[in-house]
Amino acid sequence: MIILGVVLLILGAILDIPILWTIGIILVVVGALLWILGSTGRAVGPRSHYW
């Protein structure tokens, strides 16, 4: 999810498409949040860890 967000950020900057930039930021933030929650040992949804 983080990698997809970074790719969308790069594409949004290169192609000058603001919606890609916005979606990329959202995906990076959500991916980082899930990664932090999963690495602390908290269950994320039905998963006991998140990769």
N, C-alpha and C positions, 0 to 999 in steps of 0.2 A: 504494500500500500504506500509505503514511503517512497519507494523507487518510482512507482507510477506517478505520484505527486510531483517528484522532482522532474520527471520527463515532461509532464504537462506544464510545469513552470518554465522549463527551457523552451518548449514549443510555443508557449504563449508569448514569451519574450522575443523569440526569433520571428514568429509570424505576426506579431502585434495583434493578438486576439485576446481581449481582456477576460472573456469567460474561461478560457483555458488557464489563465493565470489565477483566477479566483478558485476554480475547482482544484488546481494544483496545491494551493495554500491549504485548502480545507483537508485534502487527502494527507498532506504532510503532517498537519496538526493532529488529525484523528489517528493516523498511523503511529506517531510518536507517543500519543496518549495510551494507545493499546499496548505498545511495546513496554512502556514504563509500568503499566499495571501488571502486565504479564511477568515482567522480570522481578517484581516485588513479591511474587507468589500468590497474588490475588487471582481468583477465578474471573475470567473475562467471558461473560455469557456462559455457555455450557462447557467451555474449555477450562482445563486447569492451568494451562499456560498458552501463551501466544508467541508464535515465531515471527 
